């Protein structure tokens, strides 16, 4: 079986280690390559980036030398939006395109209008917003010491998402699967709007849970990713 790489792009506040459970569930079926943003994970200490276009350029530098082998891209939340922007960048550079895109917990880019400025909230309100979104443990939210390190990262990521402006482009000729939580703040309409970004009929899979439903359904999501990646690779090589 031909090796297929899976680039994984983190959610706001996340890092490469956020994908450990997914990587374990995928096993050797794919080569999982989790990416890191500056300022966290293996790149802690580097300056934080506060614009999605700059983050996209950073991701592109990480992957551009690895695009000659078949690959797919997966991103959750902010990572989903960056999956879209990174694919646009790869296409603009006329480099080999992914065999499949996987987006979870992310409204379609065309639906990102009038985003709230959560990154400007005073700390008490900002912490409560994080608590309501889920995915951040009480151990973090109740620790002043941890928040001193973690809060600037989250604010930078929120600012990047909240200041993004959608620029329509030709849809991708790439299969796209969307995962969404039934109790997430992202509506089915906002998830289905990903159809504007691909010529393939999107596949929308909904799961019980809130914005971080992925933590409760890792095994199923991993199985779906593996199945669709190999199906996409086979389809690409028969065209």
C-alpha positions as CSV (number, residue, x, y, z in Angstrom):
1,X,0.0,0.0,0.0
2,X,1.3,3.5,-0.9
3,X,2.2,5.7,2.0
4,X,-0.2,8.7,2.5
5,X,0.7,11.5,4.8
6,X,-1.9,13.3,6.9
7,X,-1.1,16.9,7.9
8,X,-3.0,17.9,11.1
9,X,-3.6,21.5,11.9
10,X,-4.4,22.5,15.5
11,X,-7.4,24.3,16.9
12,X,-7.0,27.7,18.7
13,X,-4.8,27.1,21.7
14,X,-3.8,23.7,20.4
15,X,-0.5,22.3,19.3
16,X,1.0,19.1,17.7
17,X,0.4,17.2,20.9
18,X,-3.4,17.8,20.6
19,X,-3.4,15.0,18.0
20,X,-1.8,12.3,20.0
21,X,-5.0,10.3,20.5
22,X,-5.9,10.6,16.8
23,X,-2.4,9.6,15.8
24,X,-2.7,6.5,18.0
25,X,-6.1,5.6,16.6
26,X,-4.9,5.9,13.0
27,X,-1.8,3.8,13.8
28,X,0.2,2.8,10.7
29,X,-2.7,3.3,8.2
30,X,-1.4,6.8,7.5
31,X,1.7,8.7,8.4
32,X,0.3,11.4,10.7
33,X,2.3,14.7,10.6
34,X,0.9,17.1,13.2
35,X,2.0,20.7,12.7
36,X,2.8,23.4,15.3
37,X,2.2,27.1,15.2
38,X,4.8,29.5,16.6
39,X,4.7,30.1,20.3
40,X,3.5,26.7,21.5
41,X,4.3,23.0,21.5
42,X,7.7,22.3,20.0
43,X,8.0,26.0,19.1
44,X,7.3,27.6,22.4
45,X,9.2,30.8,22.8
46,X,8.7,31.9,19.2
47,X,6.6,35.1,18.7
48,X,2.9,34.5,18.4
49,X,1.2,35.2,15.1
50,X,-2.1,37.1,15.1
51,X,-3.2,36.9,11.4
52,X,-4.4,33.8,9.5
53,X,-2.5,34.8,6.3
54,X,0.7,34.8,8.3
55,X,-0.1,31.6,10.0
56,X,-0.9,30.1,6.6
57,X,2.5,31.1,5.3
58,X,4.2,29.5,8.3
59,X,2.3,26.2,7.7
60,X,3.2,26.3,4.0
61,X,6.9,26.5,4.9
62,X,6.4,23.4,7.1
63,X,4.8,21.3,4.4
64,X,6.1,22.5,1.0
65,X,9.0,20.0,1.0
66,X,6.7,17.1,1.8
67,X,4.1,17.5,-1.0
68,X,5.5,15.0,-3.5
69,X,4.0,12.1,-1.6
70,X,0.2,11.6,-1.5
71,X,-1.2,13.5,1.4
72,X,-4.4,14.8,3.0
73,X,-5.0,17.6,5.4
74,X,-7.2,17.7,8.6
75,X,-7.9,20.7,10.8
76,X,-10.3,21.3,13.7
77,X,-11.9,24.7,14.4
78,X,-9.3,27.4,13.5
79,X,-7.3,24.5,12.0
80,X,-10.2,23.8,9.6
81,X,-10.1,27.4,8.3
82,X,-6.3,27.1,8.0
83,X,-6.8,23.8,6.1
84,X,-8.8,25.8,3.5
85,X,-6.3,28.7,3.3
86,X,-3.3,26.3,3.1
87,X,-4.9,24.4,0.3
88,X,-5.5,27.7,-1.5
89,X,-1.8,28.6,-1.1
90,X,-0.7,25.2,-2.4
91,X,-2.9,25.5,-5.4
92,X,-1.6,29.0,-6.1
93,X,2.0,27.7,-6.0
94,X,1.0,24.9,-8.5
95,X,2.1,22.2,-6.2
96,X,0.5,18.7,-5.8
97,X,-2.9,19.0,-4.2
98,X,-4.2,16.8,-1.3
99,X,-6.2,13.7,-2.0
100,X,-8.8,14.7,0.6
101,X,-9.6,17.5,3.0
102,X,-11.1,17.0,6.5
103,X,-12.7,19.8,8.4
104,X,-14.2,19.5,11.9
105,X,-15.8,22.1,14.2
106,X,-15.5,24.9,11.7
107,X,-18.1,27.0,9.9
108,X,-17.4,27.5,6.2
109,X,-15.2,30.5,5.4
110,X,-18.0,32.2,3.5
111,X,-20.1,32.2,6.7
112,X,-17.6,34.1,8.8
113,X,-19.3,37.4,9.0
114,X,-19.5,39.8,11.9
115,X,-17.3,37.7,14.1
116,X,-17.3,38.9,17.8
117,X,-14.1,40.4,19.3
118,X,-13.7,37.8,22.0
119,X,-9.9,38.5,22.0
120,X,-10.6,41.9,23.4
121,X,-12.6,40.8,26.4
122,X,-11.3,41.5,29.9
123,X,-9.9,38.4,31.5
124,X,-13.0,37.3,33.6
125,X,-15.3,37.5,30.5
126,X,-12.6,35.9,28.3
127,X,-12.2,33.0,30.7
128,X,-16.0,32.5,30.9
129,X,-16.2,32.4,27.1
130,X,-13.5,29.7,27.1
131,X,-15.4,27.8,29.7
132,X,-18.6,28.0,27.6
133,X,-16.8,26.7,24.5
134,X,-15.4,23.7,26.2
135,X,-12.1,22.0,25.4
136,X,-10.2,23.9,28.1
137,X,-9.9,22.1,31.4
138,X,-10.8,23.7,34.8
139,X,-7.3,23.0,35.8
140,X,-6.1,25.5,33.2
141,X,-8.9,28.0,33.7
142,X,-8.6,28.1,37.5
143,X,-4.8,28.4,37.6
144,X,-3.4,31.9,37.4
145,X,0.1,30.5,36.7
146,X,-1.0,28.4,33.7
147,X,-3.2,31.2,32.4
148,X,-0.2,33.6,32.3
149,X,1.2,31.2,29.7
150,X,-1.9,30.0,28.0
151,X,-4.1,33.1,27.7
152,X,-1.8,35.1,25.3
153,X,-1.8,32.1,23.0
154,X,-5.6,31.9,23.0
155,X,-6.0,35.6,22.5
156,X,-3.6,35.6,19.5
157,X,-5.5,32.7,17.9
158,X,-8.9,34.3,18.6
159,X,-7.7,37.5,17.1
160,X,-6.5,35.7,14.0
161,X,-9.9,34.1,13.4
162,X,-11.9,37.1,14.3
163,X,-10.0,39.4,11.9
164,X,-10.1,37.1,8.9
165,X,-11.9,38.3,5.8
166,X,-13.2,35.8,3.3
167,X,-12.0,36.2,-0.3
168,X,-14.0,33.9,-2.7
169,X,-12.1,31.8,-5.1
170,X,-12.7,28.9,-7.5
171,X,-13.7,25.8,-5.7
172,X,-11.2,23.0,-5.2
173,X,-11.4,19.8,-7.2
174,X,-10.8,17.9,-4.0
175,X,-13.1,15.6,-1.9
176,X,-14.1,17.3,1.4
177,X,-15.5,15.7,4.5
178,X,-17.0,17.9,7.3
179,X,-17.4,16.7,10.9
180,X,-19.7,18.7,13.2
181,X,-21.0,18.4,16.7
182,X,-24.8,18.3,17.2
183,X,-24.5,20.6,20.2
184,X,-21.9,22.9,18.8
185,X,-22.5,26.6,18.1
186,X,-21.9,25.8,14.4
187,X,-25.2,25.2,12.6
188,X,-25.8,22.6,9.9
189,X,-26.2,25.5,7.5
190,X,-22.8,26.9,8.4
191,X,-21.2,23.4,8.0
192,X,-23.0,22.6,4.7
193,X,-21.8,25.9,3.2
194,X,-18.4,24.2,2.8
195,X,-20.0,22.9,-0.4
196,X,-19.1,26.3,-2.0
197,X,-15.4,25.4,-1.7
198,X,-15.3,22.2,-3.7
199,X,-16.7,20.7,-6.9
200,X,-17.2,17.4,-5.1
201,X,-20.3,16.8,-3.1
202,X,-19.2,17.2,0.5
203,X,-19.9,14.6,3.1
204,X,-21.2,15.9,6.4
205,X,-21.0,13.7,9.4
206,X,-22.6,14.8,12.6
207,X,-21.7,13.6,16.1
208,X,-23.2,14.0,19.6
209,X,-21.3,16.6,21.5
210,X,-20.2,20.2,21.6
211,X,-17.3,22.0,19.9
212,X,-14.8,19.4,21.1
213,X,-16.9,16.4,20.1
214,X,-13.7,15.1,18.4
215,X,-12.3,14.1,21.8
216,X,-15.2,11.7,22.4
217,X,-15.3,10.2,18.9
218,X,-11.6,9.9,18.0
219,X,-11.7,6.2,17.0
220,X,-14.7,6.7,14.6
221,X,-13.2,9.9,13.1
222,X,-9.8,8.2,12.6
223,X,-11.5,5.3,10.8
224,X,-13.4,7.7,8.5
225,X,-10.3,9.6,7.7
226,X,-8.3,6.5,6.9
227,X,-11.1,5.1,4.7
228,X,-11.7,8.3,2.8
229,X,-8.0,9.1,2.3
230,X,-7.3,5.7,0.7
231,X,-10.5,6.0,-1.4
232,X,-9.5,9.5,-2.5
233,X,-6.0,8.3,-3.4
234,X,-7.4,5.4,-5.4
235,X,-9.8,7.7,-7.2
236,X,-7.1,10.2,-8.1
237,X,-5.0,7.5,-9.7
238,X,-7.8,6.2,-11.9
239,X,-8.6,9.7,-13.4
